[in-house]
Amino acid sequence: MTFCGKFRSGASGLTILISILSHSTLAGATEKCLIIAMPEVRMTGDGIEPYRDAMQKAGVCVKPIRMPLARVGQALSHGEIDGAFAELEGFQQRVDRPIIRGNVRVGLVDGMLVVRSGKISGISDLTDESVGVWLGSDWSDVLLADHPKVVRVPRGPEMMQKMLRYGRLDAMLLDSYSLSVTGGTPDGFQAIPVTSLSVYSWLAVDHADLLPAFDEGTSLFLKMIIEWRQK
């Protein structure tokens, strides 16, 4: 008797079919896709789809979303997201929820002070210049703690670049990656390294069992970015 014939043979076949379909539906419904915050600053080759593909290859279902830097800590604290792709070491201090750091370093970037070419060679040389920082960037707040004119920009590096070019800022403090993907150092300005920053991925501790696969996905994604840049 064929497979279909068995199910036509009576109520027992129908019961088995319902059981199979119910199990399949339940398995699909219980699959958890982690919501992962991605930086607003972006370039071709490091987008949402490649990240999702890399994680899928590693066996982790993710739903990456772009999110302003200032919102990531709050969103993790409130359970709105499950992790973040790229945040500085020490990020856990901004989150009111247990989180764990990935074991794969996403990047090592310089903190750059961008000022007009001239006498300024570091933060200690700043006087009354208006300095733009990315809202939510703790490291820049620490470095400029004693500076009187700090402008916190919600839309981050892209808006800071525009404000600098239009004369609404005298300087800006941002990481070297964000500087490079938003147009680089403007004409007439210089970029001065002022600190070194380690960047990692982060997960809510609820998903600690997924960390090995999550790390593998992060590594695959970083390789994809490198391959794209070499094209």
Secondary structure, DSSP 8 states (H G I E B T S, - for coil): --HHHHHHS-HHHHHHHHHHHHHHHHHHHH---EEEEE-S---TTSSHHHHHHHHHHTT--EEEEE--HHHHHHHHHTTS-SEEEEEETTGGGG-SS-EEEEEEEEEEEEEEEEEESSS--SGGG-SS--EEEETT-HHHHHHTTT-S-EEEETTHHHHHHHHHHTTS-SEEEEEHHHHHHTT-S-TTEEEEEEEEEEEEEEEEGGGGGGHHHHHHHHHHHHHHHHHHHT-
